[in-house]
Amino acid sequence: MFGFHFSRVDGISMSPVIPDGSYVLINTWRIKQKLTPNRIVKVQHSRYGEIIKRIEHIDNLGKIWLKGEHPNSVSTAEIGPITKGDIIGIVNLTVKPSSA
């Protein structure tokens, strides 16, 4: 899929940066060129399904390590490394719910 789409965020793992119930605009165009630490990405994870996390670092083998923002988020070690092919897109915009 190329272009943009909205996704709804369910859960607190990215709070307070992206609160539960927010919508995020996902950029799926030319994402491989824009992957850098601290970017927030949408990923198709083999264990957790579609998740939104921040890139913590990219190791020397090109594996991408992710993290959540909330202290109760799944840890970087539990998520494990992913590849560029697992990334659906980059979060370009967050629309927070009115209660946030």
C-alpha positions in Angstrom: 0.0 0.0 0.0 1.4 3.4 -1.0 0.2 6.7 0.3 -1.5 7.6 3.6 -4.1 6.1 5.9 -5.4 6.7 9.4 -5.2 4.2 12.2 -6.8 4.3 15.6 -4.6 3.7 18.6 -5.9 1.3 21.2 -4.0 1.1 24.5 -1.7 3.2 26.6 1.7 1.9 25.4 2.5 5.2 23.6 1.0 7.6 26.2 1.4 10.4 26.9 2.8 11.1 23.4 -0.1 9.3 21.7 -3.0 8.7 24.1 -5.4 5.8 23.9 -8.1 6.5 21.4 -6.0 8.8 19.2 -5.9 8.6 15.5 -2.6 8.7 13.6 -1.9 9.5 10.0 0.4 6.8 8.6 2.7 7.6 5.7 3.4 4.5 3.7 5.3 6.2 0.9 9.1 5.9 0.7 9.4 4.9 4.3 12.5 2.8 4.0 14.5 6.0 3.3 13.2 7.8 6.4 13.8 5.2 9.2 15.9 6.8 11.9 15.9 6.5 15.7 13.1 8.3 17.5 10.7 8.0 14.5 7.3 6.6 15.5 6.2 3.8 13.2 3.4 1.4 12.5 4.7 -2.2 12.4 3.3 -5.6 11.5 4.7 -7.6 14.3 4.8 -11.4 14.2 3.6 -11.7 17.9 1.7 -8.5 18.7 0.0 -7.8 15.3 -0.2 -4.2 14.2 1.5 -2.0 16.7 2.7 1.6 16.9 6.1 2.2 18.6 9.1 4.5 18.5 12.4 3.3 16.9 14.8 3.0 19.7 17.9 2.2 17.6 19.0 0.4 14.5 21.8 -2.1 15.1 24.9 -2.9 13.0 23.0 -5.7 11.3 20.2 -3.4 10.2 17.7 -4.8 12.8 15.3 -2.2 14.2 14.6 -2.1 17.9 11.4 -0.5 19.1 10.1 0.9 22.4 6.8 2.2 23.8 6.5 5.5 25.7 4.5 4.3 28.7 6.2 2.5 31.6 3.7 -0.3 31.3 4.5 -0.8 27.6 6.0 -4.1 26.4 9.8 -3.8 26.7 12.2 -3.4 23.9 13.6 -6.9 24.7 10.1 -8.5 24.6 9.3 -6.9 21.2 12.6 -8.0 19.9 14.3 -6.9 16.6 12.3 -6.3 13.5 13.3 -5.7 9.9 12.5 -2.9 7.5 10.0 -5.2 5.8 7.9 -5.3 9.0 7.3 -1.6 8.9 4.0 -0.5 7.5 4.6 3.3 7.7 5.7 6.3 9.6 3.4 8.3 11.9 3.1 11.8 10.5 0.3 13.3 12.5 -1.6 12.5 15.7 -5.2 13.5 16.4 -5.8 13.2 20.1 -9.2 12.5 21.5 -11.0 15.5 23.1 -10.6 14.0 26.6 -6.7 13.8 26.3 
